[in-house]
């Protein structure tokens, strides 16, 4: 079943989000924290918290799913993120978002990339989104948040059910 009133968030300096309301084409958007991060870590945390809090107020989701960081030993990108401190900024973002959900009494779930996408490549994920919804998302963070939501319906994501059954 496609999620209803559930927000899926690909956390990070460029946070992508998708609010599902029972269709395969959610409301999507991006939050850019890059300028705030250039100042101080404290400013970044404050900005991320305020921005996400405002998003929660405007979208009023019943549940939020946040992608949490995962260090993949076989991934050069992941290793570099760990060594440069980017992984810590990402974890700070996740904790800040989770805290804002808790303050607003919105239930939330943390999910690792491996748990929702498994071994699918970016290209395979994008192709599956296009097959299911007919859309292509130019922003990888938005695409990942959409994929997380579509993945909630395992039969749909694994293409085991006729796509005509779903409302676009």
C-alpha positions as CSV (number, residue, x, y, z in Angstrom):
1,X,0.0,0.0,0.0
2,X,1.3,3.5,-0.9
3,X,1.9,5.5,2.2
4,X,-0.6,8.2,3.2
5,X,0.4,11.4,4.9
6,X,4.0,10.1,5.4
7,X,7.1,12.2,4.8
8,X,10.3,10.4,3.5
9,X,13.5,12.4,3.9
10,X,16.9,11.9,2.3
11,X,18.9,13.8,4.9
12,X,21.9,15.9,4.3
13,X,23.3,19.3,3.3
14,X,20.9,19.0,0.4
15,X,17.9,17.4,2.0
16,X,15.4,15.8,-0.4
17,X,11.9,15.1,0.8
18,X,8.7,13.4,-0.5
19,X,5.3,13.6,1.1
20,X,3.1,10.7,0.0
21,X,-0.6,10.9,0.2
22,X,-1.7,7.6,-1.3
23,X,-0.4,8.1,-4.9
24,X,2.8,7.2,-6.6
25,X,3.6,10.8,-7.3
26,X,4.3,12.6,-4.0
27,X,4.8,16.3,-3.2
28,X,8.6,16.8,-3.4
29,X,11.1,19.4,-2.5
30,X,14.7,20.2,-1.4
31,X,16.2,22.0,1.6
32,X,19.6,23.4,1.0
33,X,21.8,23.9,4.1
34,X,25.1,24.5,2.3
35,X,25.3,28.3,3.1
36,X,24.6,27.7,6.8
37,X,27.3,25.0,7.0
38,X,29.9,27.4,5.7
39,X,29.5,29.6,8.8
40,X,29.6,27.5,12.0
41,X,28.4,24.1,13.0
42,X,26.1,25.8,15.6
43,X,24.6,27.9,12.8
44,X,24.1,24.8,10.6
45,X,22.3,22.9,13.4
46,X,20.1,25.9,14.2
47,X,19.3,26.5,10.5
48,X,18.6,22.8,9.8
49,X,16.4,22.6,12.8
50,X,14.4,25.7,12.1
51,X,14.0,24.8,8.4
52,X,12.9,21.3,9.1
53,X,10.5,22.4,11.8
54,X,8.9,24.8,9.4
55,X,8.6,22.0,6.8
56,X,6.8,19.8,9.4
57,X,4.4,22.7,10.3
58,X,3.5,23.2,6.7
59,X,3.2,19.6,5.6
60,X,1.8,18.1,8.9
61,X,2.9,14.5,8.2
62,X,1.5,11.7,10.4
63,X,4.9,9.9,10.3
64,X,8.4,10.7,9.1
65,X,11.0,8.3,7.8
66,X,14.6,9.6,7.9
67,X,17.5,8.1,6.1
68,X,20.4,7.7,8.5
69,X,24.0,7.6,7.6
70,X,25.7,4.3,7.0
71,X,29.4,3.7,6.5
72,X,30.0,1.2,3.7
73,X,33.4,-0.3,3.7
74,X,33.2,-1.1,0.0
75,X,32.3,2.4,-1.0
76,X,35.0,5.0,-1.8
77,X,32.4,7.8,-1.4
78,X,31.4,6.6,2.0
79,X,35.1,6.2,3.1
80,X,35.9,9.8,2.0
81,X,32.8,11.1,3.8
82,X,34.0,9.4,7.0
83,X,37.5,10.8,6.6
84,X,36.5,14.4,5.8
85,X,33.9,14.7,8.5
86,X,31.0,14.9,6.1
87,X,29.5,11.8,7.7
88,X,29.4,13.6,11.0
89,X,27.6,16.6,9.4
90,X,25.1,14.1,8.0
91,X,24.5,12.4,11.4
92,X,24.1,15.8,13.0
93,X,21.4,16.6,10.4
94,X,19.6,13.3,11.1
95,X,19.7,13.9,14.9
96,X,18.4,17.5,14.5
97,X,15.5,16.3,12.3
98,X,14.6,13.5,14.6
99,X,14.7,15.9,17.6
100,X,12.3,18.2,15.8
101,X,9.9,15.3,15.1
102,X,10.1,14.3,18.8
103,X,9.4,17.9,19.9
104,X,6.3,18.0,17.7
105,X,5.2,14.5,18.7
106,X,5.4,13.2,15.2
107,X,6.4,9.5,15.1
108,X,9.6,8.9,13.1
109,X,11.6,5.9,11.9
110,X,15.3,5.8,11.0
111,X,16.2,3.7,8.0
112,X,19.6,2.9,6.5
113,X,20.3,3.2,2.8
114,X,21.0,-0.6,2.7
115,X,17.7,-1.4,4.3
116,X,15.5,0.5,1.7
117,X,17.5,0.2,-1.5
118,X,19.6,-2.9,-0.9
119,X,22.2,-3.3,-3.7
120,X,20.3,-1.3,-6.3
121,X,22.4,1.2,-8.2
122,X,21.3,4.8,-8.7
123,X,20.4,4.0,-12.3
124,X,18.3,1.0,-11.3
125,X,16.5,3.0,-8.6
126,X,15.8,5.9,-11.1
127,X,14.5,3.4,-13.7
128,X,12.2,1.7,-11.2
129,X,10.8,5.1,-10.1
130,X,10.1,5.9,-13.8
131,X,8.4,2.6,-14.4
132,X,6.2,3.0,-11.4
133,X,5.3,6.7,-11.5
134,X,6.3,7.8,-15.0
135,X,8.5,10.5,-13.6
136,X,12.2,11.3,-13.7
137,X,13.7,13.4,-10.9
138,X,16.7,15.5,-11.7
139,X,17.8,15.8,-8.1
140,X,19.2,12.6,-6.6
141,X,18.1,13.5,-3.1
142,X,14.5,14.0,-4.2
143,X,14.7,10.7,-6.2
144,X,16.0,8.8,-3.1
145,X,13.2,10.2,-0.9
146,X,10.6,9.2,-3.5
147,X,12.2,5.7,-3.8
148,X,12.1,5.3,0.0
149,X,8.4,6.0,-0.1
150,X,7.7,3.7,-3.1
151,X,9.7,1.0,-1.4
152,X,7.2,0.9,1.5
153,X,4.9,-1.1,-0.8
154,X,7.2,-4.0,-1.4
155,X,5.1,-5.6,-4.1
156,X,5.0,-2.4,-6.0
157,X,8.7,-1.7,-5.6
158,X,9.6,-5.3,-6.7
159,X,7.2,-4.9,-9.7
160,X,5.1,-7.9,-8.6
161,X,1.7,-6.1,-8.9
162,X,0.1,-4.5,-12.0
163,X,1.1,-0.8,-12.1
164,X,-2.3,0.2,-13.4
165,X,-3.7,-0.6,-9.9
166,X,-2.0,2.5,-8.5
167,X,-3.2,6.0,-8.6
168,X,-0.8,8.4,-10.2
